[in-house]
Amino acid sequence: MTTKTASRFDVYEAITNQIISAIDAGAGKVQLPWHRKGASIMRPVNIASRNAYRGVNTVALWAAADAFGYEHGIWGTYRQWQERGAQVRKGEKSSLIVFYKEFDRDDAAGDDQSGDDRQRRYMAKASYVFNVAQVDGYVSEETATPEVQIDPIEAAEDLIAATGAQIRIGGEEAYFAPKADYIAMPSQHRFIGTETSSATEGWYSVLLHELTHWSGHENRLARQYGERFGDDAYAMEELVAELGAAFLCGDLGITVEPRPDHAAYIDHWLRIMKGDRKAIFTAASAANKAAEYLKSLGGA
């Protein structure tokens, strides 16, 4: 009889550590792994399915791209690249993502239950992918141009208008007022350009942040954190809004410019993630749901 001496691999802890390392590496600058410019701000895409990665996998791959300086968001497993006639270079390090395997929970199903009536369970499994920058033999216009080129400003206007959110422009602060159910935004002239984004791009990224907050209102997604996060609930909601805006900016092709007040949350987010290995999964899932909800209001 043999016994297990090695501890079980924890995919939640591994991905959380990957993201924590990327944030730690950026200490001292108001910059998170999902703040970037160029093609890499687009949602990371799988080479085989052409589908965008979702939830925490988006954050994990943005963090990997930031850490290794990858300029393009096309990823695939070793086998998927081989199927495309490409070869991962020797010595290249893979990046970790997670997928969920579904299976029947037989112990919860009675003799008269089958098919859709049977309860389902999901198990998190690790998968390892490589960026297009890590392979040889793959030539495509996709590496030079994102799959879909759109006018990001026009697309953002369409999304914002479709939500029907009440947006009040004026004053000096951007915030969502849940009781009165409106978004406050400073006038556009208060936004100034930076090295990474124009004033207009800054305007849209902040507005999308507040729209993500708006999506969590009790009359919409009714986002709640319960007792699990306690005093950290406010910081968790800010992380959801930060990620939601990043996801939307990635989908719309808008450069993300971090708000100055986000710097105050970085240490708080790190503490939460270091204490709860599933916190970033919860936040990314809620942010992804918020982004999909906002896009669905326009029929997207």
C-alpha positions as a printed Julia matrix, in Angstrom:
300×3 Matrix{Float64}:
   0.0    0.0     0.0
   1.27   3.42   -0.89
   0.48   6.76    0.7
   0.4   10.22   -0.79
   3.34  12.32    0.34
   2.85  15.27   -1.99
   0.22  17.85   -1.2
  -2.66  18.1    -3.64
  -2.29  20.75   -6.31
  -4.66  23.64   -5.58
  -5.63  25.42   -8.81
  -7.35  28.24   -6.9
  -4.24  28.98   -4.89
  -1.96  28.71   -7.93
  -3.92  31.19  -10.04
  -4.39  33.56   -7.11
  -0.63  33.5    -6.49
   0.0   34.16  -10.18
  -2.13  37.31  -10.02
  -0.71  38.4    -6.66
   2.82  38.1    -8.06
   1.89  40.29  -11.03
   0.41  42.96   -8.77
   3.38  42.78   -6.39
   5.72  43.23   -9.34
   4.0   46.52  -10.11
   4.3   47.9    -6.58
   5.08  51.58   -6.5
   3.17  52.41   -9.66
  -0.57  52.83   -9.95
  -0.77  49.98  -12.41
  -2.49  46.6   -12.31
  -1.94  43.68  -14.7
  -5.13  44.47  -16.6
  -4.1   48.11  -17.24
  -2.39  48.12  -20.57
  -2.47  49.62  -24.02
  -2.39  48.2   -27.54
  -3.56  44.79  -28.76
  -3.01  43.18  -25.37
  -5.94  45.05  -23.81
  -8.27  42.89  -25.87
  -9.79  39.9   -24.11
  -7.4   36.95  -24.41
  -8.61  34.51  -27.06
  -8.14  30.76  -27.49
  -6.46  29.82  -30.78
  -8.62  26.73  -31.33
 -12.12  27.92  -30.45
 -11.61  31.63  -31.24
 -13.63  32.28  -28.09
 -12.53  34.85  -25.52
 -11.44  33.55  -22.14
 -13.83  34.44  -19.35
 -13.8   35.39  -15.68
 -10.64  34.72  -13.71
  -8.89  33.29  -16.8
  -9.04  36.74  -18.4
  -7.31  38.24  -15.37
  -4.77  35.4   -15.12
  -3.74  35.72  -18.78
  -3.6   39.52  -18.62
  -1.31  39.09  -15.61
   0.87  36.61  -17.51
   1.04  38.91  -20.54
   2.04  41.79  -18.29
   4.72  39.74  -16.52
   6.35  38.45  -19.71
   5.7   41.39  -22.03
   3.46  39.58  -24.52
   1.91  42.03  -26.97
  -0.91  39.86  -28.3
  -3.72  38.01  -26.56
  -3.81  34.73  -28.51
  -3.3   31.62  -26.37
  -3.48  27.86  -26.75
  -2.4   24.59  -25.2
   0.7   22.79  -26.48
  -1.5   20.46  -28.52
  -3.67  23.26  -29.91
  -0.6   25.04  -31.26
   0.63  21.79  -32.81
  -2.73  21.38  -34.53
  -2.19  24.81  -36.07
   1.19  23.74  -37.45
   3.1   25.69  -34.81
   5.58  24.53  -32.19
   6.06  25.85  -28.67
   9.73  26.73  -28.31
  11.84  24.59  -26.0
  12.13  26.05  -22.53
   9.04  28.28  -22.78
   7.04  28.51  -19.55
   3.29  27.87  -19.69
   0.62  30.02  -18.04
  -2.03  28.53  -15.8
  -5.78  28.78  -16.39
  -8.72  26.89  -14.92
 -11.65  25.02  -16.44
 -14.55  23.28  -14.76
 -15.34  19.63  -15.39
 -18.99  18.74  -14.92
 -20.07  15.35  -13.58
 -23.11  13.69  -12.05
 -23.49  13.71   -8.31
 -24.81  10.19   -8.02
 -24.95  10.2    -4.23
 -27.53  13.0    -4.3
 -29.76  11.44   -6.95
 -32.54   9.06   -6.01
 -33.49   5.95   -7.94
 -36.25   7.85   -9.71
 -33.94  10.68  -10.82
 -32.06  10.8   -14.08
 -30.88  13.2   -16.75
 -31.69  16.83  -16.02
 -33.16  15.92  -12.63
 -29.82  14.71  -11.35
 -27.74  17.2    -9.41
 -24.55  18.36  -11.05
 -21.16  19.07   -9.57
 -18.21  20.96  -10.97
 -14.55  20.38  -10.27
 -11.87  22.98  -10.99
  -9.11  21.6   -13.21
  -5.85  23.21  -14.23
  -4.88  23.76  -17.84
  -1.66  25.2   -19.23
  -1.47  27.52  -22.22
   1.17  29.35  -24.23
   1.04  32.77  -25.84
   1.5   33.24  -29.58
   4.81  34.95  -28.77
   6.1   31.61  -27.42
   5.62  29.57  -30.6
   7.33  29.22  -33.97
   5.65  28.52  -37.28
   2.4   30.37  -36.74
   1.8   33.15  -39.24
  -1.47  35.04  -39.26
  -2.8   38.56  -39.63
  -4.4   37.98  -36.23
  -1.05  38.68  -34.57
  -0.88  42.08  -36.19
  -4.52  43.07  -35.94
  -7.15  42.12  -33.35
  -9.87  39.84  -34.68
 -12.49  42.56  -34.63
 -11.62  46.17  -35.3
 -14.28  48.6   -34.15
 -14.6   52.26  -33.31
 -14.35  51.9   -29.52
 -15.92  55.26  -28.77
 -19.0   54.62  -30.88
 -19.38  51.14  -29.41
 -19.07  52.52  -25.89
 -21.73  55.16  -26.56
 -24.1   52.49  -27.84
 -23.55  50.32  -24.77
 -24.0   53.21  -22.34
 -27.17  54.45  -24.04
 -28.67  50.95  -24.07
 -28.38  50.6   -20.3
 -30.79  53.48  -19.68
 -28.73  54.44  -16.62
 -29.28  57.94  -15.25
 -25.97  59.77  -15.62
 -25.53  63.21  -14.07
 -22.59  65.19  -15.39
 -21.0   67.86  -13.23
 -19.04  68.25  -10.03
 -15.62  66.82   -9.3
 -16.26  63.16   -8.43
 -17.29  60.0   -10.23
 -19.48  57.65   -8.2
 -22.65  55.56   -8.2
 -25.38  56.6    -5.72
 -27.32  53.36   -5.01
 -30.22  54.85   -3.04
 -31.03  57.46   -5.68
 -29.89  55.06   -8.44
 -27.8   57.42  -10.55
 -24.21  57.78  -11.74
 -22.3   61.02  -11.19
 -19.53  61.92  -13.63
 -17.32  65.02  -13.81
 -17.41  66.98  -17.06
 -15.15  65.68  -19.81
 -12.93  68.74  -19.67
 -11.72  67.56  -16.25
 -10.13  64.47  -17.82
  -6.59  64.96  -19.1
  -4.56  62.74  -21.38
  -1.7   60.59  -20.1
   1.06  58.49  -21.63
  -1.27  55.49  -21.81
  -4.62  56.98  -22.77
  -6.37  60.02  -24.11
  -8.76  62.13  -22.07
 -11.69  60.55  -23.9
 -10.46  57.04  -23.18
 -10.08  57.96  -19.53
 -13.64  59.24  -19.51
 -15.06  56.0   -20.86
 -13.02  53.72  -18.58
 -14.21  55.6   -15.49
 -17.81  55.62  -16.7
 -17.69  51.87  -17.35
 -16.35  51.4   -13.82
 -19.38  53.23  -12.43
 -21.72  51.32  -14.75
 -20.38  48.09  -13.3
 -21.33  49.39   -9.85
 -24.74  50.33  -11.31
 -25.26  46.77  -12.53
 -25.05  45.46   -8.96
 -28.07  47.47   -7.74
 -30.8   45.47   -5.97
 -33.16  46.04   -8.92
 -30.64  44.55  -11.36
 -28.04  41.9   -10.46
 -28.5   42.45   -6.71
 -24.84  41.84   -6.01
 -24.18  40.87   -2.39
 -21.15  39.46   -0.59
 -22.73  38.13    2.6
 -20.71  37.35    5.7
 -17.8   35.88    3.77
 -16.1   39.22    3.13
 -17.54  41.2     6.04
 -15.65  44.47    6.4
 -13.93  43.75    3.08
 -17.21  43.87    1.15
 -16.66  47.47   -0.01
 -13.17  46.68   -1.3
 -14.53  43.56   -3.04
 -17.16  45.63   -4.83
 -14.44  48.04   -5.95
 -12.44  45.11   -7.29
 -15.51  43.85   -9.16
 -16.03  47.31  -10.68
 -12.34  47.56  -11.54
 -12.39  44.18  -13.28
 -15.77  44.82  -14.92
 -14.49  48.06  -16.45
 -11.32  46.28  -17.59
 -13.35  43.49  -19.23
 -15.59  46.01  -21.0
 -12.66  48.16  -22.08
 -11.03  45.04  -23.46
 -14.16  44.09  -25.39
 -14.58  47.63  -26.73
 -10.91  48.22  -27.54
 -10.51  51.12  -25.09
  -7.21  51.67  -23.31
  -7.7   51.33  -19.58
  -6.4   54.21  -17.49
  -6.51  53.45  -13.74
  -8.29  55.97  -11.56
  -5.99  57.64   -9.01
  -8.14  56.43   -6.11
  -7.63  52.8    -7.15
  -4.13  52.9    -5.7
  -5.62  52.99   -2.22
  -7.34  49.66   -2.8
  -4.35  47.69   -4.1
  -2.95  46.76   -0.68
  -6.47  45.9     0.49
  -7.05  43.64   -2.52
  -3.73  41.91   -1.97
  -4.6   41.25    1.67
  -7.99  39.78    0.7
  -6.49  37.54   -1.99
  -3.68  36.34    0.26
  -6.23  35.42    2.92
  -8.85  33.87    0.64
  -7.58  31.91   -2.35
 -10.99  32.01   -4.03
 -11.62  35.75   -3.61
 -10.3   36.69   -7.06
 -12.45  33.94   -8.61
 -15.52  35.4    -6.89
 -14.67  38.93   -8.02
 -13.84  37.93  -11.59
 -17.02  35.87  -11.89
 -19.15  38.78  -10.62
 -17.34  41.21  -12.93
 -17.82  38.93  -15.93
 -21.52  38.6   -15.11
 -21.8   42.4   -14.81
 -20.07  42.96  -18.15
 -22.26  40.4   -19.9
 -25.37  41.94  -18.31
 -24.46  45.45  -19.46
 -23.77  44.25  -22.99
 -27.02  42.26  -23.09
 -29.06  45.42  -22.48
 -28.11  46.49  -25.98
 -28.77  43.09  -27.48
 -25.04  42.31  -27.78
